[in-house]
Structures are given as structure tokens and as C-alpha cells.
Amino acid sequence: MELRRLGKSDLTVPVVGVGTWRVFDVRGRKAEQRVHDQVTEALSVGATLFDSSPMYGNAERVLGQALHGRRDDALVATKVWTPSLREGQSQIDRALEYFGGGVDLYQVHNLVAWEDHLPVLEALQAEGKVRVVGATHYSPAAFGELAKVMRTGRIQAIQIPYNPAETEVERKILPLAEELGLGVVVMRPLGAGRLMRRPPTQNDLAPLKDFGVETWSHALIKWVLSDQRCHVAIPATSRPGRITENAGAGDPPWFGPEARELVSRLAWV
């Protein structure tokens, strides 16, 4: 799988990682073993970046347990998510404990109290406990505020939604990220599952065969990653084998304008 440097940071990431929203928020030995097996699968195919958040229930704790003994094989992205500076510190302390004392990409989730949390993350970055500081948001209504944070020069990466049905970031956010040299992590490359409900036929996908596309999820992920301003996509899945399938979209050749337009049309059928 291709690797990309995350913007101007020293963090090199796989172009396909793993999202933990919902699918890692589990309890019980059987469910947590399933997550452990998913992490093993991801590491085996080079999908070594895992994105989590305290917003995702048990996901951080379960991910940390699944990485026990192999933390150095993974890259962890997580977030602080609270209007309270005190609770934010508690979230950060827990995350550092879960992840062996360090987080590779620490983000302010949905820009909540970002002016309060950024100094804390910057201090941890200076101590070497955080490698890259970032910010996220899912809503186009907040992209003006996200652009403001990007222009401060205090973050090195952003996380935003991007897929053929959600293209608002093309207007301002992606051009600004390119201008500033920021890393871009893409959430919802499959439209949070919505774009997978009515997949195109194999005949529809046939023109994409020369790009290595075998499935609709391949096509959607490669659509995102073919925009070279995007560094890593983090689809989430609970299906055994799906992580391996998704990782297969992480190698060139990348789509040109015609192939991307085809995928966009198929997404709206």
C-alpha cells in the first residue's frame, strides 16, 4: 500500500486506515476479540492508522487493548471532545494511558473549545507525547471556523468528510489545506455506509478495472485518494475481510478526471 507524508509533518501514513466509530464501541470478551482480530487484519495489510475519539464510547479503550504488545506497529489518531478544559485533560490522560504514552495525531474533535485545547496539545507535542496536532469537523456549516483554525498555523492536519455525495470541502477547505501544506484525513469515504446500500453492478464498474478496482468500496476509496490533496481515508467496517478489501484501494494507478466523474455519476444512480 502506498504511504504518504501527512502534509509538512514527519508522520508518514498509509493511504487507507481504519475508522473506529461505532464498530469499536463494544463490550464483552467476544466482541472485543472481534476487534482484536480486525486490528490484526489491518496491521497485516498495512492499514496501520487507527482513528478514534472519546466520543466513540468504548472505542479508545478497546483499540488500546487490541494494540497491547504491538503499539509500535500502529499509528494512533484520536481526539479531545468536550467544552471543559478539566474534562479535556482527563480525556487526554486516559488516551495516553490507553496508547502507551503517546498519540501520533491528536485532534480537536468538531472544533469544540479549540482555543482551550490547542495549548494543551501543543505542550504535549513539545514534550514528544504527540507528533501531529489537528482539528476536525463533519459539517459544512462549520467550515468557515475550520478555515480560521487552519490559518492560525497551529495545526498540521485536518479531518473532514469527503466522498462523491459530500463534496463541499472542494470549495474552500481542500484548496486551503494544499496552500498551507496541511495533512488531510478523510472521514466517511463511503458516505457512512449510505453509498454502499445500492452498489453499481460489475458491468458498471468494468471501465475501472484497469485501475485495480474490484468492488464499489474500492472505487469510492480510490476516488478520494486520487485527489492528491487527501493523504489518508479511514473507512470503518465490522465485516471480517472488509479491511483487506478496502486496503486494496490504496495503490496506484489513481483515477484521472474521467474515472472520477464516472464514480460520481454512479454514486448518484
Salt bridges, closest charged atoms under 4 A:
GLU2 OE2 - ARG4 NE 2.98
ASP10 OD1 - ARG131 NH2 3.75
GLU32 OE2 - ARG61 NH2 3.17
ASP51 OD2 - LYS79 NZ 2.67
GLU87 OE2 - ARG94 NH2 3.05
ASP104 OD2 - ARG71 NH2 3.04
ASP104 OD1 - ARG131 NH1 3.46
GLU122 OE2 - ARG154 NE 2.87
GLU127 OE1 - LYS129 NZ 3.50
GLU166 OE2 - ARG188 NH2 2.48
GLU166 OE1 - ARG194 NH2 3.67
ASP227 OD2 - ARG229 NH2 2.79
GLU245 OE1 - ARG242 NE 3.52
